[in-house]
């Protein structure tokens, strides 16, 4: 009987951990939202007709969650940041890493940058966050730290 209970508990634990998101990173935002945590989601999201496994960024002092979808194009990586409050894209290429408004082709899928929710002063500050020296490295942690500043009500 003990073996059956132990086996059932072990199977339940394995099943529960398989549904959990995979932890990627955590850090500080230096904003009122507090520390961030990045996890890799198990559910796929379709962007530009392709399925992507998004990163989920959550913040310590807020219910705000942002999904980050990474697409690789020729000599460029685009990080689409999609949240209920604001959606933007960050571009990483050989010249710079910085923020942009969403491409027009994403409007057909229902995603667009809300001018009302966007802090325009911070938007122009983030147009070039870093030089493009290491443009192929993952920039999700930088996005998690800088994105809260773009929110107008922050």
Beta strands, then each sheet from edge to edge (+ up, - down):
strand 1: 22-27
strand 2: 36-47
strand 3: 50-59
strand 4: 65-73
strand 5: 76-82
strand 6: 87-93
strand 7: 96-100
strand 8: 130-131
sheet 1: 1+ 2- 3+ 4- 5+ 6- 7+ 8-
end
